[in-house]
Amino acid sequence: MNDKADKAVEQARFIFTTARLIQERILKEHAQFLAKQKAGEKFMELSAAQYRCLLTVRICGKVTVGELARRLGVSPASASVMVERLVEKGMLKRTRSKQDRRKVMVTLTAQAEKFADSLEEHMLHVFTDLVRKVGPETAAMWCEVLSRIKEHLMEEPTFSNGGEI
């Protein structure tokens, strides 16, 4: 490998390990938040795949099972089973599309939406503290870098509709 390739691998490794630290912090904060919430008990019972499904539905707002399957990278049958389990748990609901009655739209229930709002607010406080610790200049650079990364990620097929992540 040449020096440029070595540097790219070194940078990629640093970004990956730092992203993993951030992910671990998020998971730790989620777990602590869930432990403090009465409604959190229901959410603690979720598998990682179910949790990811809920987050994806939250991001999309309304989504068909087919679109959800595409975004999750699973078969429509798997997504349908997961949606069914989450409907049974009272976290998702299905409604017929007003534009096309053949389509069934999946959304969060009011309880799941309220819980997600609380969790998001908690996580915003965690990240606000982190931004304050690193300072405004570093935070501005971080935002610039993440903005560029987001642009590239949004070009991938999973996000081809331009939706927010």
Order of alpha helices (4+ residues) and beta strands (2+ residues): alpha-alpha-alpha-beta-alpha-alpha-beta-beta-alpha-alpha
